Amino acid sequence: MKQTSERAEAIALKALEFLVADEELLPIFFGSSGSSVDDLTTGATDPAFLGSVLDFILMDDKWVIQFCNAHNLDCADVLPARQSLPGGEQYN
């Protein structure tokens, strides 16, 4: 089910919060995405960057479950959120 872009961005912002709060996962995100601390601030308002955050979380089922548990979300909401953001229509 396709989500609204507003709902997708809200989920992605929560994913960004989740990454920032996880001192073990954040450096992995930086390493795999090439992002920096400064990018987190500017990226929070960029739907494409938020999509990359969800791409990262979606790389590991364990991360999806941890993220959803931390934010009281249904795990089934993460992929549709990603698909609703720029570049998500090509997600496999």
C-alpha positions in Angstrom: 0.0 0.0 0.0 1.5 3.4 -1.1 1.8 5.9 1.7 1.4 9.6 1.5 4.7 11.4 1.2 4.1 13.2 4.5 3.7 9.9 6.3 6.7 8.5 4.5 8.8 11.5 5.5 7.6 11.2 9.1 8.7 7.5 9.2 12.1 8.4 7.6 12.7 11.2 10.1 12.1 8.7 12.9 14.6 6.4 11.2 17.1 9.3 11.2 16.5 9.8 14.9 17.0 6.1 15.4 20.4 6.2 13.6 21.6 9.3 15.5 20.8 7.6 18.8 22.6 4.4 18.0 26.4 4.9 18.5 27.2 1.6 16.8 25.0 1.9 13.8 25.6 5.6 12.9 29.2 5.1 11.9 28.2 2.2 9.7 25.7 4.5 8.0 28.4 7.2 7.5 30.7 4.6 6.1 28.2 3.1 3.7 26.6 6.3 2.6 29.5 8.7 2.5 27.4 11.1 4.6 28.8 13.3 7.4 27.4 14.8 10.6 26.6 18.0 8.7 24.6 16.0 6.1 22.3 14.8 8.9 21.1 18.3 9.6 20.6 19.3 6.0 19.3 15.9 5.0 16.5 16.0 7.5 14.6 18.2 5.1 15.6 16.4 1.9 13.2 13.6 0.9 15.9 12.0 -1.2 18.3 11.9 1.8 15.5 10.5 4.0 15.0 7.8 1.4 18.7 6.9 1.7 18.2 6.6 5.5 15.4 4.1 4.9 17.5 2.3 2.3 20.1 1.8 4.9 17.7 0.6 7.6 16.2 -1.8 5.1 19.6 -3.5 4.5 19.2 -5.6 7.6 15.9 -7.1 9.0 17.4 -6.8 12.5 17.7 -3.0 12.0 14.2 -2.8 10.7 12.9 -4.6 13.7 14.9 -2.6 16.2 13.8 0.7 14.5 10.1 -0.3 14.5 10.2 -1.5 18.1 11.9 1.7 19.2 9.2 3.9 17.5 6.1 1.7 17.9 5.8 1.1 14.1 4.7 -1.9 12.2 7.6 -3.4 10.3 5.4 -3.6 7.2 5.3 0.3 7.1 9.0 0.8 6.3 9.2 -0.5 2.8 6.0 1.4 1.6 7.5 4.5 3.2 10.7 4.0 1.2 8.7 3.5 -2.0 6.9 6.8 -1.4 10.1 8.8 -1.3 12.3 9.9 -4.3 14.0 6.9 -5.8 11.9 4.4 -4.0 10.0 3.3 -7.0 13.2 1.5 -8.1 13.7 -0.3 -4.8 14.2 -4.1 -5.0 
